[in-house]
Amino acid sequence: MGSVYATPEQLATYTGAPAPEGAERLLARASEDIDAALLTAYYATDADGDPTEQHVVDALRDATCAQVEYQLATGDDGTGAAGVWDAVSIGPVSLSGRKAGPPAASGVDLAPRAHRALLRAGLLPGVIW
């Protein structure tokens, strides 16, 4: 597995709420999603494969946090299984009638805010800044 791009503390700062139980696992799975979305992206890395430019580090952190936030809001535990259900409930939040959209090129159900963070940083495949 690659790097985990955010910490539970950074997730809490991003969402404005305490990090959920199992935050480390959720962040690791979200980081895998971000890696899959960036499969052909080009950015500078060190010998360990970690990004070296601060704007890239920040974008990967924000995209990872956005991915976890999205998965929690949709009732997904990071496995992707929630996407097959028509109704999802989390406490007082209830979602229903979810329609599957066209699959992302990466095969990842990428959070809209994660997509925007990566797009703004010029990290998505085919985007050159």
BELCOR-V743368 format. One record per pair of residues at least 6 apart in sequence whose ideal C-beta (glycine too) atoms are under 6 Angstrom apart, sorted by the first residue. I is the first residue (numbers start at 1). J is the second residue. D is the distance in Angstrom with one decimal. If there is no record, write none. Layout:
I&J&D ; I&J&D
This chain:
2&35&5.0 ; 3&50&5.5 ; 4&27&5.4 ; 4&28&5.1 ; 4&31&4.7 ; 5&31&4.8 ; 5&60&4.1 ; 5&61&5.3 ; 5&64&4.2 ; 6&27&5.3 ; 6&61&4.6 ; 6&64&4.3 ; 6&65&5.2 ; 8&19&3.8 ; 8&23&3.9 ; 10&61&5.8 ; 11&19&5.0 ; 11&23&5.8 ; 11&65&5.0 ; 11&68&5.9 ; 12&18&5.6 ; 12&19&4.6 ; 14&65&3.7 ; 15&69&5.4 ; 26&68&4.8 ; 26&78&5.1 ; 29&78&3.5 ; 30&64&4.8 ; 30&67&3.8 ; 30&68&4.7 ; 31&64&5.2 ; 33&67&5.3 ; 33&108&4.8 ; 34&63&5.1 ; 34&64&5.4 ; 36&106&4.7 ; 36&108&4.8 ; 37&106&4.6 ; 37&108&5.2 ; 37&110&5.3 ; 38&123&5.8 ; 40&125&4.4 ; 41&123&4.8 ; 41&125&5.7 ; 43&51&5.7 ; 43&56&4.9 ; 44&52&4.7 ; 44&53&5.7 ; 45&51&5.8 ; 46&52&5.4 ; 51&57&5.2 ; 55&121&5.7 ; 59&117&5.1 ; 59&118&6.0 ; 59&121&3.4 ; 59&123&6.0 ; 62&117&4.3 ; 63&114&4.0 ; 63&117&4.2 ; 63&118&5.2 ; 66&111&4.7 ; 66&113&3.7 ; 66&114&4.0 ; 67&111&4.9 ; 67&114&4.7 ; 70&111&3.2 ; 71&78&5.6 ; 74&82&5.5 ; 75&82&4.6 ; 75&88&3.3 ; 75&90&5.5 ; 76&82&3.7 ; 82&88&5.7 ; 83&109&5.8 ; 86&97&6.0 ; 87&96&4.1 ; 88&95&4.6 ; 104&110&5.5 ; 118&124&5.1 ; 122&129&3.6
